[in-house]
Amino acid sequence: MASIEAKIQQNPPQKTQNIFLGTQIFMRTFTMTATLAATWVTVTNKQTAQIVGIEFDARYNYSPAFTFFAYANAVVSAFSLLSLFLVFLFHRKGSNPANYFILFLHDLLMLCLLLAGCSAATAIGYVGQYGNSHSGWAPICDHFGKFCKRGTNSVVLSYLSVIFLLMLTISSATKSRQILV
């Protein structure tokens, strides 16, 4: 009886494997497109405004936090495409838990990188929106509304990707836990 259960765990039904593959493809594709869109929105985000007769520019690359955010999204997008190819490759080779451990590590690293970028952009966005009276920083979003709105949209896309990467990390960890058994 124990050997039958072991065989079932080693070779799950084809329908279960196909559902898992479809879920992986959907979540990785969404993560890739959302981070690519967030990168594009951030990199093309700029606005010029006149304040007291002086012209000021707002661009993403004026802030190291927004620059890191854009690069983090670009890296996660590229590596999500790579992981999509890995999922197809691993699916063709069969359900080997060691392969899913590689995906677990990949997803965990991408989650950490993207979460760091989102956190940096959120902190700078908060200062831009509300200022910091203790430091004497005035809010700028009342003058650069379009810039702040596009920045908010890109951060929201990235946080959605963080949620999907978290689900991918849990999924890959669950699939790879059979290594220790």
Residue pairs with C-beta under 8 A, 6 or more apart in sequence:
9 178
9 181
10 95
10 178
11 95
12 95
17 91
17 95
20 171
20 175
21 87
21 91
23 171
24 87
24 168
24 171
25 84
25 87
27 164
27 167
27 168
27 171
28 80
28 83
28 84
28 87
28 168
29 84
30 160
30 161
30 164
31 76
31 77
31 80
31 161
31 164
31 165
31 168
32 77
32 80
32 81
32 84
33 77
34 157
34 158
34 160
34 161
34 164
35 73
35 74
35 76
35 77
35 80
35 114
35 157
35 158
35 161
36 73
36 74
36 77
37 154
37 157
38 73
38 154
38 155
38 157
38 158
38 161
39 70
39 73
39 74
39 77
39 154
41 150
41 153
41 154
41 157
42 60
42 66
42 69
42 70
42 73
42 121
42 150
42 151
42 154
43 60
43 70
45 59
45 60
45 147
45 150
45 151
45 154
46 57
46 58
46 59
46 60
46 147
47 57
47 58
47 144
47 146
47 147
48 55
48 56
48 57
48 58
49 55
49 56
49 58
49 143
49 144
50 56
51 143
56 143
58 140
58 144
58 147
60 66
60 67
60 69
60 70
60 151
61 67
63 124
65 120
65 121
65 123
65 124
66 120
66 121
66 124
66 151
68 116
68 117
68 120
69 117
69 118
69 120
69 121
69 154
69 155
69 158
71 117
72 113
72 114
72 116
72 117
72 118
73 114
73 117
73 154
73 158
73 161
75 110
75 113
76 110
76 113
76 114
76 161
76 165
79 106
79 110
80 110
83 103
83 106
83 107
83 110
86 99
86 102
86 103
86 106
87 103
90 96
90 99
90 100
90 103
93 99
95 175
97 175
97 176
97 177
97 178
97 179
98 176
98 179
99 176
100 172
100 175
100 176
101 172
101 176
101 179
103 168
103 172
103 175
103 176
104 169
104 172
104 173
104 175
104 176
106 172
107 165
107 168
107 169
107 172
108 169
110 165
111 162
111 165
111 166
111 169
114 158
114 161
114 162
114 165
115 162
117 158
118 155
118 158
118 159
118 162
121 151
121 154
121 155
121 158
122 155
125 148
125 151
125 152
125 155
127 137
127 139
128 139
128 140
128 141
128 144
128 148
128 151
129 139
129 141
129 148
130 139
131 137
131 138
131 139
131 140
140 148
141 147
141 148
